Each structure stands twice: as structure tokens, then as C-alpha cells.
């Protein structure tokens, strides 16, 4: 699949520009094993890059023109290196312009270049195709023009591009995982300090399977903002009674229970989830280190029902997928992944049963909702890199 993507992107570049590209780059999408909605609550996340990529073919030119071609939708966009940069109506272009703008802000100079790109990262499924685009372009330009950027700077450039040009106030996890991913490794990331460490994620006889609900409910943005406000209020109330609590990391379940009445039902549930989820990230890491895959799966499933019942960011379609999946013999765990209200579930399943499970779930989901289920078997891969022929 990867070689095919590279070949198709290279061939497309040559057809469009009548030239051979100088270099090819691959930038992956990402999953998050566990640690949902704790990135903005001073918790830890456990993401990994996956073997779904955005592929970039680039060539430097001797003029001032920058040219982008999006193979998958057969659209193009051109500008001058001297243009003032501002968001445009075409959203895919904004992810690229945002990167150019961030380079300008850092006084990193590029000359004219031609680019074509194509992707196997499913759009709108919560696998961070936008972060792969942003970081892939930043990494490619850093390499071609010798800009001297570190991987951390590339991730931050991707995040700021999304903030300023796509209007999405995302955390750093997506970009960080795309840039820093390693094959068969998960990243324990502190989203506040950007401290990180790698852990082996060889899953033995099990594999990761993503099931795409193919729905995205409209309250994703409003629900996300509401949750952020609720936990901020909750933390301040906890701190007023327990001054030693600086963040939710310092908060215990006993503290939450002691303040249950004062917090009120909704804020109590939100804070309860956050404290439990921060602890579950540590449990998941311990399970991976011990190769205790049943415990890892159990932790994932506990996260889902916390997201559904305590944080209330799931939806009937995802709840159905998780509930049906965990009843399947051999499946170790299942949970909603991402912001919520749709998107994908991530599932820990026996490799030998993968095809049977997919067929069963497709049938059950269509019977329940009349929706054709998409599915993506994934492997944990290395992060953004220049493609070298084997």
C-alpha cells in the first residue's frame, strides 16, 4: 500500500509538472490508545503513528511561484512567495498556507517549489489527516530548504497552522504523534510540557482494528467547549477545598467523592472521568510492558463507558459498535476514539478473527442504523520521514 501510494503520487507529479520530483515524503495519521479528553486537563495521552499516510512529492524551482496539486480531488492552488498569507475558502489549501505562514513568522525562507500530494488517511474519521498534511509539508520544506527545524518545532508549526488558518484550537497530540511516531512504539506524551517517552507496543496475536461509524454529530464543537468549561469550573471548586491540588494529576477519587454534593451531578461526573482516565493511561502502559493484553483491552473498554456515561461525549452509533464488539468472542477491548459524537472506535482483536469480526460488525451495524460501516486495520508505524527506495 505504501509503495503504491508513493508510485501513484510520483507519477501524478510527473504528469502535472513534466518533471521528476526532487524528493518524496510520507506523513502518517495517528491513533490514540488511551487518554481521551485529558490533554487539556494536564493528563497524559498514549498516541501512535499508523500506516496510513499523506504522500508528498516536491521539486524546487528557479522562480517565485509555489504550486500545490491535490491528486485525490484533482484540485490545484498557486501563489507567490511574496504574497501576504491569509485563510482562503478552500479548506485543504489553508492547512498548507498555515504552514507557510508559520515559517514566515519564524523568518524561515523558502523559494519557489512544486508539490503534489495524495493520501490513504481517511478524511473525517478522527485519524488526523490534517495534522499529517501540516507536518508533512513542514518536514518536507525543512529538508529541501535546510531550515534547521527540530521535530518538536515541526509539530508546533503544524498545531499553529491549524489554529490560525483552519480555525481549530487543537491540542498538540495529533501533530506530535505524526512527527515523533516510531514503528511498534506508543508515545506517552505530557501535552503540557511536551515531555515524552516510548513504550513497546508489540501486540502478539492481537491487532488494532478501527471501525468508522461514518457519522459526525453536530454537537462535537459545542460539546467539546462545554466539557472544557465544566472541568475548569470543577477544578477551581476542588482547589478551593484542597489547595494542594494544582492540576487534575494531583486530584484523587476521594477528593471528588468528598465534594460530590458541592460539585453537582454534571461537574462531578466530568471530574470523575478525568481523574480515572489519567490513572488508566498508567494502567495501560503497565499492561503493555507486561504484555497483559486482556488488561489493556479491559482498560480501553472502561475508558469508553467513562466517555459515554461520565463525560457524555459518545453517541448511539459508537455505543452500539463498542457494545456489540466486546460481546464477540476473543475481542479484548473497544472504545470510542477522538473528540466524540461519532468518528471511529478502536478495537483490540485477535488477528485470526479479524475478517470474521469485520463481516459480523458490518452486517449488525447496517441492520441497526442502515449505514455501511467502514473499517481500517492499522499497524503502528514510524513518523514523518523522507521516503527512501529500499
Buried (B, 14 or more C-beta within 10 A) or exposed (E): EBEEBBEBBBEBBBEBBEEEBBBBBBBBBBBBBBBBBBBBBBBBBBBBBBBBBBBBBBBBBEEEEBBBBBBBEEEEBEBEBEEEBEBEEEEBBBBBBBBBBBBBEBEBEBBBBBBBBBBBBBEEBBBBBBBBBBBBBBBBBBBBBEBEBEBBBBBBBBBBBBBBBBEEEBBBBBBBBBBBBBEBBBBBBBBBEEEBEBBEBEBEEBBBBBBBBBBBBEBBEEBBEBBBEBBBBBBEBBBEEBEEBEBBBBBEEEBBEBBBEEBBEBBBBBBBBBBBBBBBBBBBBBBBEEEBBEBBBBBBBBBBBBBBEBBBBBBEBBBBBBBBBBEBEBBBBBBBBBBBBBBBBBBBBBBEBBEBBBEBBBEBBEEEBEBEBBBBBBBBBBBBBEBEEE
